[in-house]
Amino acid sequence: MQSQLTRGQFVSVGNSPGIVVAIYGDADVPEDHVAVWYGEAGTDGAPRVRTVPEEYALPLDKPAVYYH
């Protein structure tokens, strides 16, 4: 199945905003899932990414807020 979401797209999974970093067909992403990064890093500094069923990842209806 072709993903309706794209890499780099902001989504909401439950109450948590995240960003899609991989879709089905990319390494280690199960069928009908996307990989979402919630801003977490492991103890070694590597990003911690979670795969979730694509139906749980809803496109964020608000634009990103930039700050400096």
C-alpha positions in Angstrom: 0.0 0.0 0.0 1.2 3.5 -0.9 1.5 5.8 2.2 -0.7 8.8 2.3 1.9 10.5 4.6 5.3 11.8 3.5 8.7 12.0 5.2 9.0 15.3 6.9 5.3 15.7 7.6 4.2 16.8 11.0 1.6 14.4 12.5 -0.2 13.9 15.8 -0.3 10.4 17.4 -2.8 10.7 20.2 -1.8 13.9 22.0 1.9 13.7 20.9 3.1 15.7 17.9 5.9 14.1 15.9 7.4 14.0 12.4 7.3 11.2 9.9 10.9 10.0 9.2 10.2 6.8 7.3 7.3 5.1 5.5 6.4 1.5 4.6 9.1 0.3 2.2 11.9 1.9 4.1 14.2 -0.2 6.2 12.5 -1.7 9.4 9.1 -0.1 8.8 6.3 -2.7 8.8 3.5 -2.8 6.3 0.8 -0.1 6.8 3.1 1.7 9.4 5.1 4.9 9.5 8.1 5.7 11.6 7.6 8.8 13.8 10.2 10.8 15.7 8.9 12.6 18.8 12.1 14.5 19.6 13.7 11.9 21.8 17.3 10.7 21.7 18.9 7.7 23.3 21.8 7.8 25.7 24.2 7.7 22.8 22.5 10.7 21.1 20.8 8.7 18.3 17.2 9.7 17.6 14.6 7.3 19.0 12.0 6.5 16.4 8.8 4.6 16.9 6.7 2.8 14.2 3.0 3.2 14.5 0.1 2.1 12.3 -0.4 4.8 9.7 -4.0 5.2 10.7 -2.9 6.5 14.1 -0.7 9.3 12.6 -3.0 12.2 11.7 -1.6 15.1 9.8 -1.1 18.0 12.2 -3.8 20.7 11.5 -1.6 23.5 12.7 1.6 24.9 11.1 4.9 24.7 13.0 5.7 27.6 15.3 9.2 28.9 14.7 11.2 30.5 17.6 14.7 31.6 18.2 
